[in-house]
Amino acid sequence: METNIYKIDPWEIIEEGWDPGKVMGSESIFSIGNGAMGQRANFEEDFSGKTFKGSYIAGVYYPDKTKVGWWKNGYPEYFAKVINAPSWIGISILIDGILLDLNKVDKIEKFERKLDMKNGLYERSISINTNNNLKVEIDSKRFLSMKRKHIGAISYNIKCSRDVKITLSPYIDFDVSNDDSNWDEKFWETIEKVNTQNKSLVKSKVKKTDFNVITYMKADLYEDNLKIKKPFTTKSNSNKIMLESEYKLNKGYTLKLEKFGGYVTTECNEWNKIENKANEILNYLENASFESLYQEHKLEWAKIWEQSDIKISGDNKSQQAIRFNIFQLNQTYRGDNPNLNFGPKGFTGEKYGGSTYWDTEAYCVPFCLGTKPSEVTLNLLNYRYNQLDKAIDNSKKLGFKNGAALFPMVTMNGEECHNEWEITFEEIHRNNAIAYAIFNYTRYTGNSEYLMDKGIEILIGICRFWAQRVSYSEKKNKYVILGVTGPNEYENNVNNNWYTNYSTKWCLEFTLDSIKIFKKNNPNSFKELCEKLKLKESEINLWLKISENLYLNDDKKLGIFVQQDGFFDKDLKEVEELDSSERPLNQNWSWDRILRSPYIKQADVLQGIYFFEDKFGIESIKNNYEFYQKFTVHESSLSPCIHSIIACKLEKTKSAYELFKRASRLDLDDYNKEVEEGLHITSMAGSWLTIVEGFAGMRVKNNSLHFTPCLPKNWEALEFKINFRQNIYKIEFSKNLFQCSLSLNQDCFIYVNNQKLTFDNNGEVRISI
C-alpha cells in the first residue's frame, strides 16, 4: 500500500504533525521563489535542530576553486556555485525572557504547514506549550512577490494564553556559508551595515567576482491589526543586524509582525545604482502592506495558472503532483532575462551548483514552448548563443581548434565548471541537445529567424567539434566515437554509445540541411557567414561524409540498437531480480560494480528514440523499449518521464501511469531518499511532457498539432492549454470524447488519431475517441 508523506490535496501541499526528522525534507518541498530569488522553507524563529538553511539569488555565484585528487589537463579551474545569500527572514522571539525554539519547547500540540500553490503562499500554524506552562499560538505566512521581483513578505502572528512580555527581533543574518563549499570558504564579504528605526540593509560583495548585493529588511508591528508606532531599537553584531522591540501582549490579543525583505543587485554592479534601487524599494514599502502586496502577487499567479494549469479529473494524487511540478518550474524561471536559466535544484538546494545543464534544452524548452510566449524560449536559446565564444574556448582547452565548440556540462556563464573527467571530457552528447533545442524551437514556432541569424553559428561550431572528435576505423570502415559517457552515467569511457553516435549523425544532417536553405534563400548573407567563420566547402563535405558513414551498432536478431560496444558482454541480470535493499545502487554499490553491471541510470537508447521518434518504425520502438526497460533503474530524475512517453505510444498505459507517478511525485514521495538536498526542478518539466506528449500524445508534424490521446484507467478527464503559433489551444478529453477550442478564431486544423479536424465558426472541434 502506498503511503503519503504529505496530505493529498489538488491545490495544496500540507504537512500535519511535528516530526523533527522531516524538517530538512520539508524545507525543500515548501521552498518558494519568484525567478529572481528563492529560499528553502526555513523557520523564521530560531531553531537549534537539524536544518539546511538556504536563500539564493538568481545568477549570483562564486567561483569555488576546483578540488580533485588528480588534476588532469582540461579540468576547469573552478566550480560556479549558486551561493547561500544573507538571510532576511529571521525573527528572534523572547517570551518572558525565554527564546522561542521549536526544538526545545515542552510540547508541540499542533504543527501544520501548507504550500498554497494556487496563490504562491507558504503558511505555518503552530500551537505550543512552553516550559513555563504557557500556550503560544503562531500563524505565519510568507511569499516572494511575482509582481515585484525584489520584494518578499512575511506576516508573523503571535497569541498567548496569558499576559506576557515579548521581545521581537527581526534580523538579517549575513554570517552564511555553503554546505557544498570545496574549501570551507566564506563566499561573502560584508562591506557596510545600515540600521534605522524600522529599516536595515547590508551591503555585501561576492569574493573573487564583481557581484555587489544589498540585502534589506523593513518591519512593522500591529496589535489586532492596529499599527504600533513604537520605534525599534537598532542592534548589530559580527553576524547579524537587527531591529528589536519589547512589547507587553495581553491575553487573547494578537501581535503581528509584518516583515519585508529581499535583494537588490544590478547587471552593472555599480553601488550607487544598487543603493538607489534599494532606497526606492524601501520608500515604496512605507505605504505598502503584506495584504496589498499579496493581492497583486495572487493576480500574477492567476495569470500563470490560466495558461499553464493541467486539470486531471478522478485522481487527486496525480493532480497535486503535476501542479507541484508546474508551480516549482514557474518559481524557478520567469523567462525575462537571457542571462538566467533553469538550475537543476532551482532555489531549493546547493547540489549541482545550481547551474545550467543540458536538462534545459531536453526538458525545459518544450515546457516553455507550450506554456509561455515564444520570447521565453528565445531567451533560453540566446543564453547559449551568448556563450558560444566560451564554448569554443572550452573546446580549445581539450585540444580542439578551428572554432570547434563544446558547450559545458555545467555552467553559470559559459565556462565549464564540472570537474569529473567522465562527465567533463566524455558526456559530450550535451552538444546535440543544444542543437535539438534549436530544431525544436524552429519546428514548433515555424519561425526560422533564430536558426538563420544565430543558431546556424552554434550548429557550425558543434559540427566542427564532432568532425575532430570522431575517429575513422579501418576495421569497421566507419567513423566511430570513442571514450564517451552517454545519458546513462552508469557507463563511463565507452565506445560508440548509440545515443551519442545517432544524435551526432542527426546533428550533422540538420546542420547541412540548414546550410542548404540558408545558402539558397540568403546567398549574400551566407557568403558573409562563411567569411566570418572561415567556413569552406571542403569542411561541409567532410560533415556529409561523416554523417553518411557514422557507425551505429544494432542487433538484428533482437531488433534493437546496442547501447554501446561491449554491452552484451555484461551479466544481463534484470532489475526485477535485484534485492530491494540494494536500491538505489548509487547509495549501496561501489562505482566499480555499477560500471560492470548492465543497469541503466536513465533513458539512453530510449532518449534517442524519444527525440527522433519519426525516424523509427513502431516495431523498432517496441523492441528497444521492452529490452532496455528491463535494465533501467531510474536512478536519475530525468528517466521515468521518457519511458512513460514511449509507453504511451506503445499503448502500455498502465506502465506509463506508474512511471508518471514516479516522475511527478519523485520529491513529494522522496523516491530516491535525497529530498533533503533540494528538489529536482528540471525533471519536473518531464512530468509536464509525460502528460502532454504521453497521455495526450501531442506531436508537431508538418506545421500542425497531432494528438493520440490515452487516459490512465483511473483518470476521468484531462484538460490543459497549449501555446502554439500565436494561438492558445484548449485541450479537453475523456475516454470517449476529445474537444479543442481556439483563443483566436483562425482557419486552421488539428489531427486526432490521424484524422484531420477543421475548427468550426466558433473555433471548436470535437470527436469521439
C-alpha positions in Angstrom: 0.0 0.0 0.0 1.3 3.4 -1.0 2.0 5.9 1.9 1.9 9.6 1.6 4.3 11.9 3.3 2.0 14.9 2.7 -1.7 15.1 2.7 -3.3 14.7 -0.8 -5.0 17.9 -2.0 -5.4 19.2 -5.5 -4.0 22.7 -4.8 -2.0 22.4 -1.6 0.9 20.6 -0.1 0.0 20.0 3.6 2.2 18.7 6.4 0.4 17.8 9.6 2.1 16.9 12.9 5.5 17.7 14.2 8.4 15.4 13.2 11.9 16.9 13.6 13.2 14.2 11.2 11.1 15.7 8.4 12.3 19.3 8.8 15.0 19.3 6.2 12.9 17.4 3.6 10.0 19.8 4.1 12.4 22.8 3.8 12.9 21.6 0.2 9.3 20.7 -0.5 7.9 24.0 0.8 10.5 26.2 -0.9 9.4 29.4 -2.6 10.8 31.6 -5.3 10.0 34.2 -7.9 12.6 33.7 -10.6 14.9 36.4 -9.2 15.4 34.9 -5.7 14.3 31.9 -3.7 14.6 30.3 -0.3 14.2 27.0 1.4 11.3 26.9 3.9 13.4 27.6 7.0 11.6 28.7 10.1 11.6 32.4 10.8 12.1 31.9 14.5 15.3 30.4 16.0 15.7 26.6 15.6 18.5 24.6 17.1 17.5 21.3 15.5 18.8 19.9 12.2 18.2 22.3 9.4 19.6 23.2 6.0 19.5 27.0 5.7 19.3 28.3 2.2 18.5 31.6 0.4 19.6 32.2 -3.1 19.8 35.0 -5.7 19.4 34.1 -9.4 22.6 34.5 -11.4 24.8 35.4 -8.5 27.6 32.8 -8.0 31.0 32.2 -6.5 33.9 30.6 -8.5 34.8 27.9 -6.0 38.3 26.6 -6.7 38.2 23.1 -8.1 39.0 20.3 -5.7 40.1 17.0 -7.2 42.5 14.2 -6.2 44.3 14.0 -9.5 44.4 17.1 -11.7 44.0 16.5 -15.5 44.7 18.9 -18.3 41.4 20.4 -19.4 39.8 20.5 -15.9 38.0 23.7 -15.1 39.7 26.0 -12.6 36.6 26.5 -10.6 33.0 25.3 -10.0 30.5 28.1 -10.2 28.3 27.8 -7.0 25.0 29.5 -6.6 25.7 30.8 -3.2 23.8 30.9 0.0 22.9 34.6 0.4 22.4 36.6 3.5 19.1 35.6 5.0 16.5 38.3 5.7 13.6 36.1 7.0 14.9 35.6 10.6 12.8 36.7 13.7 14.3 36.1 17.1 11.5 35.9 19.7 11.8 36.0 23.5 8.6 35.3 25.5 9.0 36.3 29.2 12.8 36.1 28.6 12.7 32.6 27.1 13.9 32.1 23.5 11.2 30.5 21.2 12.8 27.4 19.7 10.7 24.5 18.4 13.5 22.1 19.2 13.4 23.0 22.9 9.7 23.6 23.8 7.9 21.1 26.1 5.1 20.2 23.8 4.0 21.0 20.3 0.3 20.4 20.3 -0.3 21.5 16.7 2.1 21.8 13.8 0.8 22.4 10.3 2.4 23.9 7.2 0.9 24.5 3.9 2.0 25.4 0.4 -0.8 27.1 -1.4 0.2 26.6 -5.0 -2.7 28.4 -6.5 -1.7 31.7 -4.8 2.1 31.1 -4.2 1.8 31.3 -0.4 3.7 29.4 2.3 1.9 29.1 5.6 2.5 27.7 9.1 0.2 27.2 12.1 1.7 26.1 15.4 0.4 25.7 18.9 2.9 25.0 21.7 3.2 24.7 25.4 6.4 26.3 26.8 8.4 25.2 29.7 6.6 27.7 32.0 3.1 26.3 31.1 2.3 29.0 28.6 0.3 28.2 25.5 1.5 30.1 22.4 -0.2 30.1 19.0 1.7 31.2 15.9 0.4 31.7 12.4 2.9 32.8 9.8 2.6 33.5 6.0 5.3 34.1 3.5 5.6 34.8 -0.2 8.1 36.2 -2.7 6.4 38.6 -5.0 5.8 37.5 -8.6 4.9 41.1 -9.3 7.9 42.9 -7.7 10.9 40.6 -8.0 13.0 42.3 -5.3 10.3 42.0 -2.6 9.4 39.2 -0.2 6.9 39.5 2.6 6.2 37.8 6.0 3.2 38.1 8.2 4.0 36.6 11.7 1.2 36.4 14.3 1.5 35.5 17.9 -1.2 35.0 20.5 -0.6 33.8 24.1 -2.8 32.2 26.8 -1.8 34.9 29.4 -0.2 38.3 29.6 3.4 38.2 28.6 6.4 40.4 27.7 7.5 39.7 24.1 10.8 40.8 22.6 10.7 40.6 18.8 14.0 41.0 16.9 13.7 40.8 13.1 17.2 40.5 11.6 19.4 39.9 8.6 21.9 37.1 9.1 25.0 37.7 6.9 27.2 35.0 8.5 26.2 32.5 5.9 28.1 29.7 4.1 27.5 26.9 1.6 27.4 23.3 2.7 29.0 22.3 -0.6 32.0 24.7 -0.4 35.1 22.9 -1.7 37.5 24.6 0.8 35.2 25.7 3.6 35.5 29.3 2.5 33.1 32.1 3.2 31.9 33.5 -0.1 30.7 36.9 1.1 32.5 40.0 2.2 30.4 42.4 4.3 31.0 46.0 3.1 28.6 48.1 5.3 25.6 47.7 7.6 22.9 50.4 7.9 20.3 50.3 10.6 17.4 52.8 11.2 14.2 52.8 13.2 12.4 50.1 11.2 14.7 49.5 8.2 18.0 47.8 7.8 20.3 46.9 5.0 23.6 45.1 4.5 26.0 45.8 1.6 27.9 42.7 0.6 30.3 41.6 -2.2 30.8 38.1 -3.5 34.5 37.4 -3.2 36.5 36.9 -6.5 33.7 38.5 -8.5 32.0 41.8 -9.3 28.7 40.8 -7.7 27.6 43.6 -5.3 24.4 42.9 -3.4 22.2 44.8 -0.9 20.1 42.7 1.4 17.4 44.8 3.1 14.5 44.4 5.5 11.7 46.6 6.8 9.5 45.7 9.8 6.1 47.0 11.2 4.3 45.9 14.3 0.5 45.6 14.8 -1.8 44.6 17.7 -5.1 43.2 16.5 -4.4 44.8 13.1 -3.7 48.3 14.5 -0.3 49.6 13.7 2.0 50.2 16.6 4.1 53.4 16.2 6.7 52.5 18.8 10.1 52.5 17.1 12.5 49.6 17.1 15.9 49.6 18.8 18.7 49.0 16.4 21.4 46.4 17.2 24.1 44.5 15.4 27.0 42.1 16.0 29.5 40.3 13.8 26.8 38.0 12.4 23.6 39.9 12.3 21.9 43.3 12.0 18.6 43.5 13.9 15.7 45.7 15.0 14.4 45.0 18.5 11.1 45.8 20.1 9.8 44.9 23.6 6.0 44.7 23.9 3.5 43.7 26.6 1.0 41.4 24.9 -2.2 40.8 26.8 -4.1 37.5 26.9 -6.3 36.9 23.8 -4.7 39.7 21.7 -2.7 39.1 18.6 0.7 40.7 18.0 1.6 40.8 14.3 5.0 41.5 12.7 5.0 42.3 9.1 8.5 41.9 7.7 9.6 42.7 4.1 12.9 41.9 2.6 14.9 40.9 -0.4 17.9 41.6 -2.5 19.0 44.3 -4.9 21.7 43.8 -7.5 22.2 45.1 -11.0 23.9 43.8 -14.1 26.4 46.7 -14.0 27.0 46.1 -10.2 27.5 49.8 -9.5 27.0 50.6 -5.8 25.2 53.9 -6.4 22.6 52.3 -8.7 22.1 49.4 -6.3 21.7 51.8 -3.4 19.3 54.0 -5.3 17.2 50.9 -6.2 17.2 49.7 -2.6 16.1 53.1 -1.3 13.4 53.2 -3.9 12.0 49.9 -2.7 12.1 50.8 1.0 10.3 54.1 0.2 7.6 52.2 -1.7 7.2 49.8 1.3 6.4 52.7 3.6 2.9 52.7 2.2 2.6 49.0 1.4 1.3 46.2 3.5 1.5 42.4 3.4 -2.1 42.2 2.2 -1.7 44.8 -0.6 1.4 43.0 -1.9 -0.2 39.6 -1.6 -3.2 40.6 -3.6 -1.1 41.7 -6.6 1.1 38.6 -6.2 -2.1 36.4 -6.3 -3.1 38.1 -9.6 0.3 37.2 -11.1 -0.1 33.6 -10.1 -3.6 33.6 -11.6 -2.2 34.7 -15.0 0.4 31.9 -14.8 -2.1 29.2 -13.9 -4.5 30.4 -16.6 -2.1 29.3 -19.2 0.0 26.5 -17.6 -2.5 24.6 -15.4 -3.3 21.0 -16.1 -6.6 19.6 -14.7 -6.9 15.9 -14.0 -10.3 14.5 -13.1 -10.5 11.4 -10.9 -7.0 11.3 -9.4 -6.2 14.0 -6.8 -2.8 12.4 -6.1 -1.7 13.0 -9.7 -3.4 16.4 -9.8 -1.4 17.5 -6.7 1.8 16.2 -8.2 1.6 17.9 -11.6 0.6 21.2 -10.1 3.5 20.9 -7.7 5.8 20.4 -10.7 4.4 23.3 -12.7 4.5 25.5 -9.6 8.1 24.9 -9.0 9.1 25.4 -12.6 7.4 28.8 -12.7 9.0 29.8 -9.4 12.5 28.9 -10.8 12.5 30.7 -14.1 10.3 33.6 -15.4 11.9 33.9 -18.9 12.6 37.6 -18.8 16.4 37.5 -18.6 18.6 35.8 -21.2 21.4 35.6 -18.5 19.4 33.2 -16.4 18.3 29.6 -16.8 16.7 26.6 -15.1 19.1 25.2 -12.4 18.5 21.5 -11.6 17.8 22.4 -8.0 16.4 25.8 -8.6 16.3 27.8 -5.4 15.8 24.7 -3.2 19.4 23.5 -2.5 23.0 23.7 -3.5 23.7 20.3 -5.2 24.9 20.6 -8.8 26.0 24.2 -8.1 22.5 25.4 -9.1 23.9 25.8 -12.6 22.7 25.1 -16.2 22.8 21.5 -17.6 21.6 20.0 -20.9 18.3 19.4 -19.0 17.2 22.8 -20.1 17.3 22.0 -23.8 15.9 18.5 -23.5 13.1 19.0 -21.0 12.5 22.7 -20.1 12.5 24.1 -23.6 9.4 22.1 -24.6 7.6 23.1 -21.4 8.3 26.8 -22.2 7.2 26.4 -25.8 3.9 25.0 -24.7 3.1 27.3 -21.8 4.7 30.6 -22.4 5.2 33.2 -25.2 8.0 32.2 -27.7 10.2 35.0 -26.4 10.8 33.0 -23.2 12.3 30.1 -25.2 14.2 32.6 -27.3 15.9 33.8 -24.1 17.0 30.2 -23.3 18.4 29.8 -26.8 20.1 33.2 -26.6 21.6 32.1 -23.3 23.6 29.5 -25.3 24.4 31.8 -28.3 25.7 34.5 -26.0 28.1 31.9 -24.6 29.3 30.5 -27.9 32.7 32.1 -27.6 33.3 30.4 -24.3 32.1 27.1 -25.7 34.8 27.5 -28.3 37.3 28.3 -25.5 36.2 25.2 -23.6 36.9 23.1 -26.7 40.3 24.6 -27.1 41.3 23.5 -23.6 40.7 20.0 -24.7 42.8 20.3 -27.8 40.2 21.2 -30.5 40.6 24.0 -32.9 39.2 25.9 -35.9 36.2 27.2 -34.0 35.0 23.8 -32.7 32.5 24.4 -29.8 31.9 22.2 -26.8 29.2 23.6 -24.6 29.8 23.0 -20.9 28.1 20.2 -19.0 27.7 22.6 -16.1 27.9 26.4 -16.3 26.8 29.8 -15.0 28.5 32.0 -17.6 29.5 29.7 -20.4 32.7 28.3 -18.8 32.8 24.7 -18.0 32.8 24.1 -14.2 32.2 20.4 -13.9 35.3 18.6 -12.6 34.7 14.8 -13.0 36.6 13.6 -16.0 34.0 11.1 -17.1 31.5 13.9 -17.4 33.6 17.0 -18.4 35.5 15.2 -21.1 33.2 12.4 -22.1 29.5 13.3 -21.7 29.7 15.3 -24.9 26.3 14.4 -26.2 25.2 17.6 -24.5 26.2 19.5 -27.6 23.5 17.6 -29.6 20.8 18.5 -27.0 21.5 22.2 -27.7 21.3 21.6 -31.5 18.0 19.7 -30.9 16.6 22.7 -29.0 17.2 24.9 -32.0 15.5 22.4 -34.2 12.6 22.0 -31.8 12.0 25.8 -31.5 12.1 26.2 -35.3 9.7 23.2 -35.8 7.3 24.3 -33.1 7.1 28.0 -33.9 7.5 27.8 -37.7 10.0 30.7 -37.3 13.5 30.1 -38.7 14.8 33.6 -38.0 16.7 32.5 -34.9 18.1 29.4 -36.8 19.4 31.5 -39.6 20.5 34.5 -37.6 22.2 32.8 -34.6 21.5 29.1 -34.4 23.5 28.4 -37.6 26.7 29.6 -35.9 26.1 27.3 -32.9 25.5 24.4 -35.2 28.6 25.1 -37.2 30.7 25.2 -34.0 29.2 21.9 -32.8 29.8 20.2 -36.2 33.4 21.4 -36.2 33.7 19.7 -32.8 32.3 16.4 -34.0 34.4 16.4 -37.1 37.5 16.5 -34.9 36.1 14.2 -32.2 35.2 11.2 -34.4 37.8 8.6 -35.4 38.0 6.6 -38.6 38.0 2.9 -38.0 39.6 1.0 -40.9 38.4 -2.3 -39.4 34.8 -1.1 -39.5 35.2 1.2 -42.5 33.2 3.6 -40.5 33.6 6.7 -38.3 33.4 5.9 -34.6 33.2 8.0 -31.4 35.4 6.6 -28.7 35.7 7.2 -24.9 32.3 8.8 -24.1 29.6 8.8 -21.4 26.1 8.7 -22.7 23.0 9.8 -20.9 23.3 6.6 -18.8 26.0 7.8 -16.4 26.4 4.3 -15.0 28.6 3.7 -18.1 31.8 5.7 -18.5 34.5 5.8 -21.1 32.6 3.5 -23.5 32.9 3.3 -27.3 30.1 4.0 -29.7 27.4 4.9 -27.4 24.4 4.6 -29.7 22.7 7.8 -28.5 25.8 9.9 -28.9 26.5 8.5 -32.3 23.0 8.7 -33.6 22.4 12.2 -32.3 25.7 13.3 -33.8 24.6 11.9 -37.2 21.3 13.8 -36.8 23.1 17.0 -35.8 25.4 16.9 -38.8 22.4 16.3 -41.1 20.3 19.0 -39.6 23.2 21.5 -39.9 23.8 20.5 -43.6 20.1 20.9 -44.4 20.1 24.3 -42.6 23.1 25.5 -44.6 21.4 24.5 -47.9 18.3 26.5 -47.0 20.4 29.5 -45.8 22.6 29.4 -49.0 19.5 29.2 -51.3 17.4 31.9 -49.6 20.1 34.3 -48.5 23.2 33.8 -50.7 24.8 37.1 -49.8 24.3 36.6 -46.1 25.6 33.0 -46.4 28.8 34.4 -48.1 29.3 36.8 -45.2 28.8 34.0 -42.7 31.4 31.8 -44.5 33.8 34.7 -44.4 33.1 35.5 -40.7 33.5 31.8 -39.6 36.1 30.9 -42.3 33.8 28.1 -43.4 34.9 26.2 -46.5 33.1 23.8 -48.8 35.6 21.1 -48.0 34.6 21.3 -44.4 30.9 21.0 -45.3 31.7 18.0 -47.5 33.6 16.3 -44.6 30.5 16.7 -42.4 28.4 15.0 -45.1 30.9 12.1 -45.3 30.9 11.6 -41.6 27.1 11.7 -41.3 26.8 9.1 -44.1 29.4 6.8 -42.5 29.0 7.1 -38.8 28.9 3.7 -37.0 25.6 2.7 -35.5 25.6 -0.7 -33.7 22.4 -2.8 -33.8 21.5 -6.3 -33.0 19.3 -7.6 -35.9 18.3 -10.7 -34.1 16.8 -8.8 -31.2 15.8 -5.8 -33.4 17.4 -3.3 -31.1 20.1 -0.7 -31.1 23.1 -1.6 -28.9 23.7 0.9 -26.2 27.5 0.7 -26.6 30.2 -1.6 -27.7 30.5 -4.5 -25.2 27.1 -4.2 -23.6 26.3 -7.8 -24.4 29.4 -8.9 -22.6 27.8 -8.0 -19.3 25.8 -10.3 -16.9 22.4 -9.3 -18.1 20.5 -9.8 -14.9 17.3 -7.9 -14.9 16.3 -5.2 -12.4 13.4 -7.2 -11.0 15.9 -9.8 -9.8 17.7 -7.2 -7.6 17.0 -7.2 -3.9 15.2 -4.0 -2.9 17.8 -3.5 -0.1 20.4 -2.8 -2.8 18.5 0.1 -4.2 19.3 2.8 -5.1 22.5 1.4 -6.5 24.5 4.6 -6.2 24.0 4.5 -2.4 24.7 0.8 -1.9 27.2 -0.4 -4.6 30.8 0.6 -5.4 31.2 2.5 -8.6 33.3 -0.3 -10.0 30.4 -2.7 -9.5 27.9 -0.3 -11.1 30.2 0.2 -14.2 30.4 -3.6 -14.7 26.7 -4.1 -14.4 24.1 -3.7 -17.2 22.0 -1.3 -15.2 20.9 1.9 -16.8 20.6 5.1 -14.6 18.4 6.9 -17.1 17.0 6.6 -20.6 19.9 6.3 -23.1 18.9 4.5 -26.3 15.4 5.4 -25.4 16.3 9.1 -25.1 17.3 8.9 -28.8 14.1 7.2 -29.7 12.2 9.9 -27.9 14.0 12.7 -29.7 14.0 11.2 -33.1 10.8 9.1 -32.9 9.8 9.8 -36.6 12.9 8.1 -37.8 11.9 4.7 -36.4 9.1 2.2 -37.0 6.8 1.1 -34.3 8.3 -2.4 -34.1 11.7 -0.9 -33.6 10.5 1.4 -30.8 8.7 -1.5 -29.2 11.7 -3.9 -29.3 14.0 -1.3 -27.8 11.6 -0.2 -25.1 10.8 -3.8 -24.0 14.5 -4.7 -23.9 16.0 -1.7 -22.2 13.3 -1.1 -19.6 14.3 -4.4 -18.0 17.7 -3.0 -17.1 16.7 0.6 -16.2 16.8 1.5 -12.5 15.5 5.1 -13.0 18.0 6.5 -10.5 18.1 9.7 -12.4 15.1 12.1 -12.1 15.2 12.5 -15.9 14.4 8.9 -16.6 10.8 7.9 -15.8 9.2 10.6 -18.0 10.9 9.4 -21.2 9.9 5.8 -20.5 6.4 6.9 -19.8 6.0 8.9 -23.0 7.2 5.9 -25.1 5.0 3.5 -23.1 2.0 5.7 -24.1 3.0 5.5 -27.8 3.1 1.7 -27.4 -0.4 1.8 -25.7 1.1 0.5 -22.5 -1.0 2.9 -20.5 -0.8 1.1 -17.2 3.1 1.2 -17.2 3.0 4.8 -18.4 0.9 5.8 -15.5 3.2 4.1 -12.9 6.2 5.8 -14.5 4.3 9.1 -14.5 3.6 8.8 -10.8 7.3 8.2 -10.2 8.3 11.1 -12.3 5.8 13.6 -10.9 6.0 12.5 -7.2 9.7 11.9 -7.1 10.2 14.6 -4.5 6.8 14.6 -2.8 7.2 10.9 -2.0 11.1 11.0 -1.8 11.7 8.1 -4.1 15.4 8.5 -4.1 15.7 9.3 -0.3 17.5 12.6 -1.0 14.9 15.3 -1.0 16.7 17.0 1.9 19.3 18.1 -0.6 16.7 20.0 -2.7 14.1 19.3 -5.4 14.7 18.0 -8.9 13.4 21.1 -10.8 14.4 20.4 -14.4 13.0 16.9 -14.4 9.6 18.4 -13.3 9.3 19.6 -16.9 9.5 15.9 -17.8 6.3 15.4 -15.8 4.6 18.0 -17.9 5.9 16.3 -21.1 4.5 13.0 -19.9 1.0 14.4 -19.8 1.2 16.5 -22.9 3.3 14.2 -25.2 2.4 11.0 -23.4 -1.2 10.8 -22.3 -2.4 13.4 -24.8 0.1 12.2 -27.5 0.8 15.7 -28.8 3.3 16.0 -31.6 4.1 18.7 -34.1 4.1 17.3 -37.7 4.1 19.3 -40.9 3.3 22.5 -39.1 0.2 21.1 -37.4 -0.6 19.7 -33.9 -1.4 16.0 -33.8 -2.9 14.1 -30.8 -3.2 10.5 -29.9 -5.0 10.6 -26.6 -5.0 7.8 -24.0 -6.1 8.1 -20.3 -4.9 6.1 -17.4 -7.7 3.8 -16.1 -8.5 6.0 -13.0 -8.5 9.3 -14.8 -11.9 10.6 -15.9 -10.7 13.5 -18.0 -7.7 15.7 -18.8 -7.6 19.4 -19.6 -4.8 21.8 -20.5 -3.8 24.6 -22.8 -1.0 24.8 -25.4 0.5 28.0 -26.8 1.2 27.2 -30.5 2.0 29.8 -33.1 0.2 32.8 -31.5 -2.9 30.8 -30.7 -4.0 29.2 -27.4 -5.4 25.7 -27.9 -7.6 24.4 -25.0 -7.5 20.6 -25.0 -10.1 18.6 -23.1 -10.7 14.9 -23.4 -12.2 12.0 -21.6 -12.1 8.3 -22.6 -14.8 8.8 -25.2 -14.6 12.5 -26.4 -11.8 14.8 -27.5 -12.5 18.6 -27.7 -10.3 21.5 -28.6 -11.1 25.3 -28.8 -9.0 28.2 -30.0 -8.4 31.6 -28.4 -8.3 33.2 -31.9 -10.8 32.0 -34.5 -8.5 31.2 -37.3 -8.7 28.9 -40.4 -6.7 26.0 -39.0 -6.9 22.4 -38.1 -5.5 19.6 -35.9 -5.2 15.9 -36.2 -6.7 13.4 -33.6 -5.7 9.8 -34.1 -4.5 10.7 -37.6 -7.9 12.2 -38.6 -7.8 15.8 -39.8 -10.3 18.1 -38.0 -11.1 21.6 -39.1 -12.3 24.1 -36.5 -15.9 25.4 -36.9 -17.0 29.0 -36.9 -16.8 29.1 -33.1 -13.2 27.9 -33.1 -14.1 24.5 -31.8 -13.7 20.8 -32.8 -14.8 17.6 -31.1 -14.6 14.0 -32.0 -15.5 10.7 -30.4 -12.5 8.6 -29.5 
